[in-house]
Amino acid sequence: MSITVTTWSLEQTSPADLAPAQEPPASAGVRIVRAEIPSPEFSRFLYGSVGADIAWTDRLGWSVGQWRAWLERPGVETWVAYERGTPAGYIELEGQDEGVVEIVYFGLLPAFRGRRIGGHLLSSGTARAWDLAERWPGRPPTKRVWLHTCSKDGPYALDNYRRRGFRVFDTKLDTEPEPGADTEPDTESQPGSQGAPEPGTE
């Protein structure tokens, strides 16, 4: 059996494109902080915990060295949303050539979805993509921010990006094997299976 997966690529081409979401009330205790010290263990925890139920698999096999090499690249940033001191989700940025910044990952841990944190995190993270060059001397000013999402992500992911001012510039259809059709779960390689610390839903 196979399934059809739709992938949408979206972009903003001006800071004015960003339509910020309403911030959670101050009483919610939500803060968004940049993880300035590269930590493979923390990033692996975020990736595994956010992506466990939305089919994020491409980094599950990364070693600590691979994580560190990625996180230490100039222009790569991780911004983490906390609710009353507990990690709620994150957004990862990658500065690319010619003033382009990609939102590589964005999402929330399942327990924090549907609480107005996702829109706020995406708004803040997109704003940080637009001013990325201010924190990385020698980088050209950001001219374009882009990302992609697919039909395997959360059901509200595409609409969330559009509400924040992203526009679809490319759509692709691919056929993939249906997950779990002929395989047994490998509990040792599941996200978070080794304990904590080991994009996109709202």
Buried (B, 14 or more C-beta within 10 A) or exposed (E): EEEEBEBBBBBBEEBEBBBBBEBBEEEBEBEBEEBEEBBBBBBBBBBBBBBBEBBBEEBBEBEEEEBBEBBEEEBBBBBBBBBEEEBBBBBBBBBBEEBBBBBBBBBBBBEBBEBBBBBBBBBBBBBBBBEBBEEEEEBEEBEBBBBBBBBBBBEBBBEBBBBBBBEBEEEEEEEEEEEEEEEEEEEEEEBBEBEEBBBBBB
